[in-house]
Amino acid sequence: MSSRGVIVRLFRVGCAVAMLGLLGAVQAEAACTKVQPGWLWNYDGAINEKYRIRMTLVFGAGEIDGVYFYGSQLRDLRLKGRIEQGSRLFLEELDATGKVTGRIEGQFVTRDPKGRYGDSELACEVIVGTWSRPDGTGRMPVYLSMEGGTAGALSRRYASLGVRDDEIVHRGAQKFWRAVRSDDRATVAASIRYPIRVMLDGKPVRLKGPDELLVRYEVIFTPKYREAIAKGLPRNMFVRDEGAMLGSGEVWFGADGRVTALSNF
């Protein structure tokens, strides 16, 4: 072999070793030891990089309960499973009768392969794994990153708002969200609790009713703001005493599902 061939071969071997080292770092198993039965932990991510999902997990002693939904469907699928050795996650997707309709197998990793957490060493923040049918076919990659946690229960996520039926909040949020996406301005205006404060030309302005909002609609709901709202998921949202939060706080909803705050700045 020529000296040039040896150099090329050594370079390829070196690249392969480096890549294996990188993958090993990404897939290193973390120790997720949460036991918080009174807390809901939301994860955002995707299956097969194109099916957007949000998952909520409740970490109990020895078992996990949860739900997840597809962004295109906004309908909960029940989850039940466990963590083994502090890092390996096993979840079964169940239908209304308790029949297993899918499985998610993954692990909590110490480094985020998408770089969201930089070089921070992680514990429960990122899940990497696969989804499959009950018989193991149809395997697709899964990636999930923790969005946040709040006190509550799966059956009453918005109890801190005095809500007995979470679907009241979900129906209102989804109605508003769809109206923004389809430019249904009348429905957007009717979905808001007045008076409401918005930012106009860098100054807070108090709007007393839907007519005042509609006159200023294009200034309030700019293309950038509408895009940010559309990226949010109007289901199983982060919640605190002030309301339920869409996306990164672009919109807040009250106990009746109506908009209580617009963060259009």
DAVEN-V752401 format. One record per backbone hydrogen bond with DSSP energy under -1.0 kcal/mol. CO is the residue of the C=O (numbers start at 1). NH is the residue of the N-H. If there is no record, write none. Layout:
BEGIN
CO_NH / CO_NH
END
This chain:
BEGIN
2_6 / 3_7 / 4_8 / 5_9 / 6_10 / 7_11 / 8_12 / 9_13 / 10_14 / 11_15 / 12_16 / 13_17 / 14_18 / 15_19 / 16_20 / 17_21 / 18_22 / 19_23 / 20_24 / 21_25 / 22_26 / 23_27 / 28_110 / 36_39 / 38_152 / 40_150 / 41_57 / 42_147 / 42_148 / 43_55 / 44_145 / 45_53 / 46_143 / 47_50 / 47_51 / 51_47 / 52_71 / 53_45 / 54_69 / 55_43 / 56_67 / 57_41 / 58_65 / 59_36 / 60_62 / 63_60 / 64_81 / 65_58 / 66_79 / 67_56 / 68_77 / 69_54 / 70_73 / 70_74 / 77_68 / 78_94 / 79_66 / 80_92 / 81_64 / 82_90 / 84_87 / 84_88 / 86_32 / 87_108 / 88_84 / 89_106 / 90_82 / 91_104 / 92_80 / 93_101 / 93_102 / 95_98 / 99_95 / 102_93 / 103_132 / 104_91 / 105_130 / 106_89 / 107_128 / 108_30 / 110_122 / 112_115 / 115_118 / 117_120 / 125_146 / 126_109 / 127_144 / 128_107 / 129_142 / 130_105 / 131_140 / 132_103 / 133_136 / 137_133 / 140_131 / 141_48 / 142_129 / 143_46 / 144_127 / 145_44 / 148_42 / 150_40 / 156_159 / 158_161 / 158_163 / 159_162 / 165_168 / 166_170 / 167_171 / 168_172 / 169_173 / 170_174 / 171_175 / 172_176 / 173_177 / 174_178 / 175_179 / 176_180 / 177_181 / 178_182 / 179_184 / 183_185 / 184_188 / 185_189 / 186_190 / 187_191 / 191_259 / 196_207 / 198_205 / 200_203 / 203_200 / 205_198 / 207_196 / 209_213 / 210_214 / 211_215 / 214_217 / 216_220 / 217_221 / 220_222 / 222_226 / 223_227 / 224_228 / 225_229 / 226_230 / 227_231 / 229_232 / 233_235 / 238_245 / 240_243 / 243_240 / 244_253 / 246_249 / 246_250 / 250_263 / 251_246 / 252_260 / 252_261 / 253_244 / 254_257 / 258_254 / 259_193 / 261_252 / 262_264
END
